[in-house]
């Protein structure tokens, strides 16, 4: 079955808080996070790879510290019940209730059903894009069953609404129930968030990079993904809208919205970080309890025979005095 996508228009946005209007507190906080991360990267520009790696870890910690208390970023591997295995990842976003096995130190083996998303931080997206593709090649193999809950779908629906307000092209309206049902299918892949210190000058390049990751995912509904950069501040996003259609061959076409911007106004320098934070926060806040395929993880054969028996009890059953 082929999988096609429809793309919304990309545009550049600088944003404005209005003449004389003070910077909103949340944006001011994100500007502060931005300043700390940029200062850390700038201070080790000519340092060793190990030192730059420490700064990447610090940047990850800055982002992680802003997430809800029930979430944490941990290094480790993601596995699924179909046998896929990502290998080492620097920052997996997990919920407090996420199924994960503790290893030495902070490393975890995270079951795919418990991975809210994956964060990849690079010093320079332009020179390290191939490394991003390597991580994506590992992550995009992981799948999980669709959730019976609509909470995660609601988070994606909220994100799609935000994206639609930023986009030139508006998707056709469908009912919330229909969109939520479709968005639930996009939970089968894990959300990928890429953050770079140095990046590209044009928003069109960010859109192209986000589209490149998106189109390489493979068949079926694809998860949201973000490519963000700090210098210059910008972001490229691909998110599902919840709309779908059928082509002449009867194949399902899932619709996605592309939004990209490069912001040159200092007052809005933290907006790309806000985009990442708000998406991850919504996904964490609405993290669904996806049924875990324990049998698949253990590789139990389909014909395994297990003896079962049932017993009955009454409400008044209990020890009886000797007559």
KOLNUDREN-649280 format. One record per residue: x, y, z of N, C-alpha, C, O in turn. Coordinates in steps of 0.02 Angstrom, whole numbers, plus 50000, padded with zeros to 5 digits. Atoms other than C-alpha are relative to their C-alpha. Layout:
BEGIN
XYZXYZXYZXYZ ...
# end
This chain:
BEGIN
500424994050000500005000050000500445006250000500885006950042 499584994150003500745016549951499765005250051499185005150071 500164995049950500785031150071500205006849973500795008249966 499874993350027500645048850002499865005250054499515003750103 500144994649954500615065350094499825006349962500025007249905 500144993350026499915082550063500335004950047500315004150107 499624995449959500935097150124499695006949998499475009449946 500234993149996500365114150185500575004749982501155002549976 499504995150020501285129950138500465001750058500245002050115 499534997849950502845135150231500085007549993500025010349938 499914992850003503165153250276500485002350053500614998750102 499554997349950504345164250371499595004450046499115007550026 500374996249951503775172650529500495003250049500914999850077 499564996749952504645185450637499635001450065499935001650118 500404999049941503225188850757500075007150028500575010450016 499974993449969502835204750854499545000050060498984997550057 500424999749941502185207851028499605006550003499225007750050 500374993850001501495224650978500425005850027500845004850070 499614994249979502175242151002499855001650073499285002350093 500084998249930502485245951185499784994450045499744995350106 500245005649958501895228951244500614996250028501064994649991 499435003549971503085220351367500024992749977499504989849959 499925007050019503775203151326499624995650050499724996350110 500375004449955502595189751397500474995950043501014994050020 499565003649954503325180651549500254993449974500844991749982 499795006550025503355163551465500535000849946501034997149945 499504998950052504275170151313500655002750030501195001050007 499414997449967505465179651428500404994250032501024994250030 499665005949972505845163151517500354996049946500924993949955 499705003750055506155154351351500605003749971501085000649950 499424996150023507295168551298500604998950047501174998650024 499465001449953508295165351457500314993249990500934992549992 499745006750015508445146851419500435000249937500974997349934 499634999150063508985151551243500695003150013501195000649987 499374996549986510325163451309500504995450034501094995650017 499545004549964511055150251426500284994649954500884993149958 499775005250045511145136851293500495002849948501014999849935 499564997050049511905148451163500665002050030501195001149999 499384998149967513175155051287500454994050013501064994450006 499625006149987513695137351333500334997449936500924995649936 499725002350063513925132351151500555004849975501075002649951 499524995250024514835148451109500664999850038501195001350010 499405000249960516065146051251500464994249985501044994250006 499585006050014516695129151187500064998849925500204993249903 500005000850073516665132451000500644996749975500624992849927 499365002850022518515128050984500264994550046500844992650042 499795005149951518545114951122499994993149969499804992249912 499975007050023518765096151108499304997249991498805000150014 500655003350012517375084451052499684998050066499074998450074 500275002149935517195078151231499685005950037499155005250066 500284994049967516935095751298499375002349966498885004150000 500624998150035515675099751162499444995150016498864997050018 500505004949980514795083651208499695001650067499105000650078 500264998049934514645089751387499515005749994499025006050030 500454994450011513855105751324499334997649971498805000249989 500625002850027512595095751223499594996950056498974997750057 500365002949943512155086251382499685005550042499125004850067 500274994349961511935102951472499395003049965498915004949998 500564997350038510785109051333499394995450008498834997750016 500545004849990509755093151348499705000950070499095000750078 500244999149931509645095851537499585006350007499095006450043 500384993749998509045113851511499294998949974498805001250004 500665001350029507615107851400499614995350046499014996450058 500345004849957507215093251514499755003050064499225001050089 500204996849936507135104251669499355003949993499015005250043 500604996150012505705113951589499384995749989498824998249987 500565004450013504615098751558499624998650065499894999750119 500385001649940503235093351679500394995150045500794991050020 499625004049952503885084851837499924992549989500344988650011 500115007150012503155068151781500404997349942500374991449926 499605002150057504345067751633500745000950016500935005050057 499284999249994506215065451621500334998049934500044994449894 499605001950058507545064051487500544995250023500914996750070 499505004949980508625048651499500334997149938500014996449886 499665003450055509935040551387499804992650000499584990050051 500155007150003509665022751328499774997849932499885001249882 500245003150062508865011751197499244999350003498954998850057 500715001550006507075009651136499934993449963500254992349912 500145006350033506434992451092499244999449990498865002550027 500715001150008504754986951023499854992549999500304988449999 500205007049995503764970751027500084996249935499964990249932 499895003250064504174967350844500734998349989500924995649937 499295001750004506034965550878500465005749979501065004749975 499574994350018506644982950826500355002750061500105002350117 499574997749946508024990750931500395006049974500755005549924 499704993850026508645008650912500765000350010501105003649971 499324998649979510345006950993500015006250044499485008950060 499944994549952511005020851106499735006649973499895008749918 500274993450013510045037251107500175004550058500195002350116 499784995549947510575052651204499445002350046499565003250106 500544997049959508885058851264499324997449979499044999549928 500675002650011507275048951271499545003350050499685003250110 500494997049955505775058151343499544994450025499194991349985 500425005349971504895046151462499555003050053499735007950087 500474998249947503395048051575500174996050062500484990750058 499865003549937503515043151758499724992950001500004988550033 500305006750003502385028351720500224995949940499954990549927 499785003550061503315023251563500354993450018500744993150065 499655006349989503865005051554500725000449977500865001649918 499294999650016505765004951562500394995850049500194994950107 499565004149958507154993951630500635004050014500965006349968 499414996249981508545002451728500634996049987500674990150001 499345002950011510334999051676500505003650045500305006850093 499494996649960511975005551746499925007649991499805009949936 500064992850003511915024151788499295002149983498814999550010 500664997550019510485033551706499714996549939499144997849921 500245003350061510335022451552499394995750013499324992650066 500615004049996508675013951520499884996349935500074998549881 500305003450057507945001051404499265001950003498904999650047 500684997449999506305009651361499584996249950499764995749891 500475003150046504845000151287499685005449957499555010949981 500264995050047504155008951134499365003350025499255009250012 500634997349975502475011151219500125005550051499665009450065 499864995049948503335021951351500415005949977500565010350017 499594994450025504345033551239499555005649975499205004849925 500404994350021503515050551227500315003349938499965005649894 499654997150057504845056751106500754999150009500984996650060 499275000349997506705057551067500285006849980500065009849931 499684993550012507795073151074500714998849976501094995250007 499325000550028509355074750967500295007149997500025011449964 499694993349996510515089651003500674999849964501084995449976 499384999650038511925094750885500295007150004499925012050013 499684993550000513195108850883499865003849935499745009949937 500094996850066512985112450696499614995349955499874990249933 500425004250042511555105250596500274999449929500174994349895 499765000050069512395109850433500544994749989500534991249939 499455004850007513945099150462499844993250031500194988450017 500155006249965513125085750570499324997149979499054992850014 500665002550022511525082550471500024992549988499534989150001 499965007250013512145065350421499924996050065499644990650065 500085003349936512245060750606499274999950022499044995150052 500724999849985510435066250627499644994549961499214991149988 500325005250042509945054750483500144993150027499714988750023 499835006549971510855040250566499554998550060499284993050066 500455000949943509865042750727499294998749977498954994350004 500685000950026508245044350629499914993249968499384990149975 500045006750030508625028450532499884994650053499544989750040 500115004849946508675019250698499315000950032498974996050045 500624998749964507175027650778499384998349958498894995849985 500595001050041505995026250630499814992749990499284991249964 500165007150005506085007250636499524997850055499184992750049 500405001949941505185007050804499265001449989499085006749964 500734999350005503305004350806499674997850065499954993950103 500395002149943501985002550939499274999649979499085002849930 500705000650019500144997750934499635006550014499815010150061 500394993949986498865011950923499684999450069499494993950091 500295000049933498195016951093499244999849996498945002249948 500724999749995496415014151146499775006650030499185008350028 500164993549970496505030951234500025005449946500385004849897 499994994350046496145047351144500425005850027500435011149997 499644994449970497265057751258500595002349957500675008349946 499444998050041498815057251149499755003049934500045007849909 500294997350061497745060150996499765007250012499825011549968 500224993249984497035075451084500595004850001500535010549980 499404995849999498805082051110500215001649929500395007349914 499824998850070499185079850925499495004649966499675008649923 500524995750028497535088050882500125007350021500045011949980 499844993249977497995103150989500595002849962500595008749942 499414997850037499685103950903499825001849929500055006749901 500214998650069498865102950733499625006649995499685010249946 500364993650000497725117450780500485005950001500405010849965 499514994749996499215128150828500365000949933500455006549910 499644999750064500115123750667499555003149947499795007049905 500454997350050498585127950564499935007550006499855010949955 500044992849992498515145350639500625003649973500595009449956 499384997050026500325148250584500074999149925500505002249894 499915001850070500055141450409499575004349955499035006649973 500394996350051499495150450253499424995849977498874998549965 500525004550027498505135350196499624996850057499924994150104 500425003149949497055129250300499724993449975499494992949918 500275006550018496525111050300499245000150003498955004050042 500735000349996494715106650267499784997850070500104993550101 500255001849934493705105450427499684993149998499304991449953 500345006449988493205088250488499835000050073500075004250111 500215000149930492415083450653500594998150044501054994650023 499475001549952493495082350807500074992550009500634989950016 499985007249990493025064050827500374996549944500784992049955 499665003050057493595059650652500755001450001501154996949988 499304998249999495225068950670500374996550057500934994250048 499685003449943495595061650842500124992749984500644989950001 499925007050018495315044150774500594999149952500974994349958 499445000450047496525047350631500665001650034501154998150022 499384998249966497815055950740500254994550046500854993850057 499795005649957497805040950856500454995149963500874991949994 499595004550040498575030950714500725002449996501184998449987 499334997250005500075042650712500424998750062501025000250063 499635001849940500555036650887500464994049989500894992650030 499615006150011501325021150809500745001449991501154997050003 499314998050004502935030650775500185004650058499735007550089 499774995849944503975040150904500185007049975500525007749924 499864993150018504065059150896500755001450002501094999250049 499294998550005505785065550842500105007650001499805011149960 499864992949993506445082650896500755001149993501144998550033 499304998550013508095089050826500135007350018499765011849997 499824993249980508935104450902500745001149984501174997250003 499314998350016510505112650834500185007050023499755011450023 499784993249984511525127450893500045004149935499695009149928 499954996750064512045132750718499544996749949499444990649950 500455002750050510845130850573500035003849935500535006849917 500044997050067510275137550405499695006950002499315008650047 500234993050002509895155450355499285000549976498945005349994 500664999450032508275151750260499514995050031499684989350046 500515004449973506655144750327499824994449950499604989149970 500145005150050506445135250163500454993950009500244988249997 499555005649987507965124650207499764995950059499794989750057 500285003649943507215120250376499394995849980499314990150002 500575003850025505615115150288500234993949961499944988549967 499745005550040506625104350168500284994450044500184988550030 499705004949955507555095750310499464996250038499514990150046 500555003449966505955092050406499644995349952499454989849971 500335004150050505165085450246500434993949983500164988449972 499565005650014506695074550212499924994550052499884988650035 500105004949947506505065950381499314996849993499244990749998 500695002350004504625064550359499914994949944499614989649954 500125004350058504675056650186500394993450005500214988649971 499605006249994505985043750237499724995350052500004989950063 500275004149946504885036750376499764993249975499844988250009 500275006250026504085023650266499245000349995498945005650000 500725000350010502305017850240499625000950066499895000050120 500434999349942500865021350356500015007050028500415011250006 500024993449969500425036350465500665001650036500944997350070 499344998049974501975046050519499935004550060499455008450064 500044995949940502335054350686500215007249987500525008649936 499764993150006502615073050712500765000250008501054995950041 499294999049990504405079250700500175007449993499825011249959 499794993049998505325095650728500755000549988501134996650016 499304998350009506985102550666500075007350021499825011849987 499934993249973507465117850771500735002050003501174997750008 499324997549996509005128850776500005006550040499495009950045 499954994249957509635142850888500355005949967500245011649987 499634994650033510785152850773500024998949925500424994949901 500524995449976509845159850684499404996150027499294990450006 500575003649972508285155350785499494998149946499275002449908 500495002250050507115144950679499764993050013500024989650058 500315006549988506085129350665499644997649937499345001649901 500395003150053505375117450536499614994250029499904990150065 500435005249970503915106050582499604996349947499404999249897 500475004050039502945091950503499544996750050499764992650091 500485003049954501365087250597499384997649963499185000749914 500625002450031499825077050552499435004750016499395007450072 500574995649990498235087150531499394996250026498924999250052 500595003949982497035072850566499544998849941499034995349947 500405001150061496345073450389500304994449959500904993349959 499775005350046496445059050267499514999449943498945001749948 500425001050059495765054350098500214993549967500654990049992 499845006250036495815040149974500145001749927499785005649896 499844998550070496655040449804499624995349953499214991349976 500375003950050496025032449643500134992550006499734988549983 499855007249991496875015949689499734997350065499814991450080 500285002349936495985015249856500485000450058500334998050113 499514999349946497545019349958499855006250043499615011350018 500124994549954497415030450111500555005249995501145003649995 499544994450001498215047550099499935003950065499405006750079 500014996249938498665055350266500285007049987500775007749951 499804993150013498825074250269500445002650057500325001250116 499544997049952500245083550356500085007449984500025009549927 499904992850008500575101950383500755001550009501064999150056 499304997749995502295109750352500005007250021499685011449990 499924993149978502735125350449500745001250014501064997150047 499304998549989504445133650449500095007650008499745011549975 499864992949992505135150250508500725001050022501014996650054 499374997649973506765159350541499865006950028499645011449991 500184993949966506585173350667500625004250013501095001850044 499424995549992507775188250666499905005250056500355009250068 500124995149948506975198350807500234997450068500014992250090 499735002449936507935197050972499464998550052499544994050093 500535001049950506325198351073499704993149995499434990550045 500305006550010505755181850999500524994549988500384989549956 499465004950011507415172551002499854993250031500124988250009 500155006449967506695159151118499394996549973499164991650001 500635002850025505165155451010500094992849974499644988749983 499895006950023505935139850930500024995250058499754989750054 500005004249941506285132851103499304999250030499124993950055 500695000449977504505137051152499614994849960499214991049987 500355004950044503885126851003500144992950023499694988850027 499805006749976504865111651064499684998650067499384993350077 500255001049932504375113951245499244998850001499004994350035 500735000649999502515116251210499774993349971499304990349997 500195006450029502425100851099500144994350047499714990050059 499825005449954503345089551221499575000350063499384995150090 500414999349940502355096551367499304997249988499044993650030 500675002750016500695092651282500024992449994499574989050018 499955007250009501285075251235500094996550068499814991250079 499915002949933501875071851414499355000550040499144995750071 500604998849960500315079451491499434995349980499024993350021 500535004450025499195068551382500264993049984499944989449946 499715006650016500315053151379499484994650012499214993950067 500515005249996499165038551344500304993550027500904992350021 499795006649976499255021551424499884995049944499334992249938 500065004750057499585010751272500094992950026500554991550064 499945007049980499304992251296500674997249978500884998249922 499345002750014500964983151305499934992849976499594988750007 500025006850029501204967651197500554995850035501074994550006 499505003849962502114957551331500204993749963500794991849963 499855006350036501984941651228500495001349943500954997449932 499554998350054502824950251081500705001550024501194999549993 499344998449973504244956851189500384993750021500994993450014 499675006149977504594939551260500114995049945500474990049954 499925004650056504484931251090499684993350012499924988249987 500335006449985503284918051154499684997249937499365001049900 500295003050060502744905851019499245000250002498944999950055 500734999550005500954906950957499664993850029499114994250055 500315006349978500634888751001500164998250072500034992550092 499815001649931501254889951181499384998050040498885001550040 500565002549960500114879751294500105001950073500625000550103 499974998149929499744886751465499384997250033498824998550012 500565002949964498684877151588499655005550039499975009350075 500394995049964497284887951656499434996550036499174991450013 500575002649963495944884551785499635005850032499935011150044 500404994949968494554894551863499684997250063499504991450067 500345001949938493844894152038499475005250014499525010949991 500534995449982492294902052109500005001050076500204996750114 500084998749928491984910152277499375004050011499145007549967 500604996249981490484917352366500205005550048500725005250081 499854994549955490404933452462500074997850073500445000750112 499985002149931490094923752622500494994350013500494991350067 499495005249990491514911452594500515002450051500685008250052 499494998249951492754911152735500084994250049499744989150043 499905005549952493384900752880499364998850040499015003450061 500595001949963492014891452967500214996550065500714992950068 499875003349936491964886053148499824992749997499354990749963 500145007249999492034867653181499344998750034499215001750086 500655001349973490294860753215500044995250058499524993550087 
# end
